[in-house]
Amino acid sequence: MSGVTDRTVVVAGAGGVGGRAVCAALTAAGAHVVAVGSRAESLTDVDAAETAVVDLADPAAVGTWAASLRDRRPSIDGLLHLVGGWRGGSAPDDFDWLERRVLTTLRVASRELRDDLGASSAGRLAIVSSASVAQPTWGMANYVTLKSAAETWVQALASGWRTKGTPSAAVTFVVGALDEPGAVDDLAAACAALWSVDHEQLNGALVELRRDDDAGTGE
């Protein structure tokens, strides 16, 4: 594998702690990083080749932005969906708030860029999910339901690329919580390494980033 050097990688949710670390790791590895966020102020000082303020839940806005990116770059090689959000419980308003961030932004952005990633010589898509999905509780019902749905969406993308035989891969990283010691660094390193692993090994994989001494902890 040729690695991530000179590849165009979109980092959605780039303004968060995880997004900033991932952008820095990719930039250090030689990628052309496109840092995307919903607010301009959140992207200040992000280590990226370019930034973009885009409502990733708006198909028209995403389509316009993606068309501009295609005009400027020879290929789009990665979409790392790090758009986050947390609310506990099962209230309808909280579900709607989480759904827009956790699932809708993923669905809209990945539908728009799916063909681009499939046409790349090493297209990569990754999300971050939670270890809590495997042990759902009523206190996190909304959150784990939507994280589970996001994982299912990624598996469907993986299946489509597998059927077409494209050198692309859709991956889910599973963490306990990004505020655990070392978790953000582990995520950044794992994202930067996606282009150094064969797509057949990665496509459809659920990769646990929890360390041994963190096993069993929840988010």
C-alpha positions, 0 to 999 in steps of 0.5 A, a space after each residue: 500500500 502507498 499510504 495516505 501521502 497526497 490523498 484527499 481525506 475529508 474529516 467531518 467533525 474536524 473541530 472536535 478534540 478527536 477531529 483535530 487530532 486526526 487532522 494533525 496526524 493525517 497532515 503529518 503523514 502527508 495527506 491533503 486534509 479537508 477539515 469540515 465543520 458546522 461552524 467556522 469558529 470551530 475550525 480555527 487553527 485546525 491542522 489541514 490543507 483547507 477548511 469548509 463550513 458545511 451543514 452535513 445534514 443538508 443534501 443540497 449543501 453537501 452536494 454543492 460543496 462536494 462538486 467544488 472539491 471534485 473540481 479542485 482535487 484529482 480524487 477523494 480518497 477518504 471520509 472520516 466521520 467524527 461528528 459527535 454528540 451526546 445526550 442520554 435517556 430516551 426522550 424524543 427531542 434528544 433522539 431528534 438532536 442525536 439523529 441529525 448529528 450521529 446518523 443523518 450527517 453520516 448518511 448524507 455525506 457518505 451517499 454523496 461521496 460513495 462513488 468518489 470513494 469507490 473510484 479511488 485506488 484506496 477509498 476509505 470511510 470510517 466512523 467512531 462507535 461506542 462499546 456501549 452498543 454491545 451493552 445497551 442500557 435504558 439510560 443510553 437508549 437513544 444514543 446506542 440505538 443511533 450508534 447501532 444504526 450508524 454501524 449498520 449503515 457502514 456495513 451496508 457501504 462495505 457490502 456494496 464495495 465488496 460486491 463491486 470489487 472496488 479497492 475501498 473499505 468502510 470501517 467502524 472504530 469502537 471506543 469506550 470513550 474519547 476522554 479516556 487516557 490515550 483514546 484520542 491519540 489511538 484514534 488519530 493513529 488508526 485513522 492515519 494508518 487506514 491507507 497502509 492496510 489492504 482493503 480486504 482486511 479492512 472492509 466491514 471491520 469493527 476495530 476496537 481501540 480500547 486498551 486492555 486496561 480499559 476493557 469493560 469500561 463504558 462511555 
